[in-house]
Amino acid sequence: MTTSTKPTEKSGRKRKGGRPTLPQARRRSKSVTVKFSKIDYETLRIRSRKANRRLAEYIRETALQTEPPTAHTTVDAGIFRNLAGVANNLNQLTKLSHQTSLYRTNYRLNEVLDGVMEIINDYRQEKEKGQTA
């Protein structure tokens, strides 16, 4: 029996076995430690199996393919502030309706509802502007 480490007749070198080396730019040299809860880990493991990928490949591919959520703009902050104010008014109305009859708070409740609808419409308009821009 002959071994594959003998020099070949043409080149005079030993045969090189194994996987070809990757270019320097494609080599993975950096690692990141990420911790998951048991439930999250099992969810990722199941998803990776469904995608027919190893867990590390699945996490790498999904992390690099998705877009991160955008930060809230100053317009969003103003809308959230208004919404928090309306929520505060709603809590006050709830307390008042428990103390008195709901009939007395009906007018204020409709004002708050109109405010909520206005904020929702403003938010939708801002999101549509952001998507078309």
ROSE-723505 format. One record per residue (C-alpha): residue in one letter; z, x, y. Coordinates in steps of 0.05 Angstrom, whole numbers. Each point is the difference from the previous one (the first is absolute). Layout:
<pts>
+------+--------+--------+--------+
| type |      Z |      X |      Y |
+------+--------+--------+--------+
|    A |      Z |      X |      Y |
...
+------+--------+--------+--------+
</pts>
This chain:
<pts>
+------+--------+--------+--------+
| type |      Z |      X |      Y |
+------+--------+--------+--------+
|    M |      0 |      0 |      0 |
|    T |    -16 |     24 |     69 |
|    T |     40 |    -14 |     62 |
|    S |    -28 |    -23 |     67 |
|    T |     32 |     58 |     36 |
|    K |    -52 |     50 |    -22 |
|    P |    -48 |     23 |     53 |
|    T |    -66 |    -37 |      1 |
|    E |    -63 |     39 |    -13 |
|    K |    -34 |    -18 |     66 |
|    S |     54 |     10 |     52 |
|    G |     48 |     47 |    -33 |
|    R |     59 |    -43 |     24 |
|    K |     49 |    -44 |    -37 |
|    R |    -15 |    -74 |     -1 |
|    K |     40 |    -38 |     51 |
|    G |     29 |    -65 |    -27 |
|    G |     37 |    -57 |     33 |
|    R |    -12 |    -42 |     61 |
|    P |    -42 |     28 |     57 |
|    T |     38 |     18 |     62 |
|    L |     -3 |    -46 |     60 |
|    P |    -20 |     23 |     69 |
|    Q |     60 |     16 |     44 |
|    A |    -10 |    -62 |     43 |
|    R |      5 |    -47 |    -60 |
|    R |     62 |     32 |    -31 |
|    R |     64 |    -40 |      5 |
|    S |     55 |     45 |     22 |
|    K |     47 |    -46 |     39 |
|    S |     48 |    -49 |    -31 |
|    V |     40 |    -57 |     29 |
|    T |     62 |    -30 |    -32 |
|    V |      4 |    -75 |      3 |
|    K |     56 |    -42 |    -29 |
|    F |    -10 |    -71 |    -26 |
|    S |     48 |    -52 |    -26 |
|    K |     -7 |    -18 |    -73 |
|    I |    -37 |    -64 |     17 |
|    D |    -49 |     35 |     47 |
|    Y |    -11 |     55 |    -51 |
|    E |    -16 |    -50 |    -55 |
|    T |    -46 |    -38 |     46 |
|    L |    -38 |     64 |     17 |
|    R |     -2 |     20 |    -73 |
|    I |    -30 |    -67 |    -20 |
|    R |    -51 |      2 |     56 |
|    S |    -21 |     70 |    -19 |
|    R |    -10 |    -21 |    -72 |
|    K |    -42 |    -60 |     22 |
|    A |    -43 |     48 |     42 |
|    N |     -5 |     47 |    -60 |
|    R |     29 |     58 |     40 |
|    R |     59 |     46 |     -8 |
|    L |     58 |    -18 |     45 |
|    A |     -9 |     61 |     45 |
|    E |    -75 |    -13 |      7 |
|    Y |     13 |    -74 |     17 |
|    I |     51 |     16 |     53 |
|    R |    -44 |     55 |     31 |
|    E |    -61 |    -45 |      2 |
|    T |     35 |    -60 |     29 |
|    A |     37 |     41 |     51 |
|    L |    -64 |     33 |     25 |
|    Q |    -43 |    -62 |      0 |
|    T |     44 |    -48 |     39 |
|    E |      7 |     -4 |     75 |
|    P |     71 |      4 |     27 |
|    P |     26 |    -60 |     39 |
|    T |    -12 |      6 |     74 |
|    A |     57 |      7 |     48 |
|    H |     18 |    -60 |     43 |
|    T |    -29 |      0 |     70 |
|    T |     37 |    -16 |     64 |
|    V |    -33 |    -68 |     -2 |
|    D |     29 |    -12 |    -69 |
|    A |     69 |     22 |     25 |
|    G |     -4 |    -51 |     56 |
|    I |    -20 |    -55 |    -48 |
|    F |     56 |     18 |    -48 |
|    R |     49 |     -1 |     59 |
|    N |    -24 |    -70 |     19 |
|    L |      6 |    -22 |    -72 |
|    A |     71 |     26 |     -4 |
|    G |     17 |    -39 |     63 |
|    V |    -29 |    -63 |    -30 |
|    A |     39 |     12 |    -64 |
|    N |     64 |      6 |     41 |
|    N |    -16 |    -66 |     35 |
|    L |    -12 |    -32 |    -68 |
|    N |     67 |     24 |    -25 |
|    Q |     34 |    -29 |     62 |
|    L |    -36 |    -66 |    -11 |
|    T |     22 |     -2 |    -72 |
|    K |     72 |     10 |     21 |
|    L |     -7 |    -54 |     53 |
|    S |    -32 |    -49 |    -49 |
|    H |     59 |     10 |    -47 |
|    Q |     48 |    -14 |     57 |
|    T |    -37 |    -60 |     29 |
|    S |    -54 |    -45 |    -27 |
|    L |    -70 |     27 |    -14 |
|    Y |    -29 |    -52 |     47 |
|    R |     30 |     37 |     60 |
|    T |    -30 |     66 |    -20 |
|    N |    -69 |    -28 |    -16 |
|    Y |    -30 |     18 |     69 |
|    R |     26 |     72 |     -3 |
|    L |    -22 |      7 |    -71 |
|    N |    -71 |    -19 |     19 |
|    E |      1 |     51 |     56 |
|    V |     20 |     55 |    -49 |
|    L |    -54 |    -23 |    -49 |
|    D |    -52 |      4 |     56 |
|    G |     25 |     71 |     16 |
|    V |     -6 |     22 |    -72 |
|    M |    -71 |    -28 |     -5 |
|    E |    -19 |     36 |     65 |
|    I |     27 |     66 |    -26 |
|    I |    -36 |     -8 |    -66 |
|    N |    -66 |    -15 |     36 |
|    D |     10 |     60 |     46 |
|    Y |     13 |     45 |    -60 |
|    R |    -63 |    -26 |    -36 |
|    Q |    -42 |     12 |     62 |
|    E |     26 |     72 |      7 |
|    K |    -15 |     14 |    -73 |
|    E |    -70 |    -28 |      6 |
|    K |    -12 |     45 |     62 |
|    G |     26 |     60 |    -39 |
|    Q |    -47 |    -14 |    -59 |
|    T |    -62 |     -9 |     43 |
|    A |     14 |     61 |     44 |
+------+--------+--------+--------+
</pts>
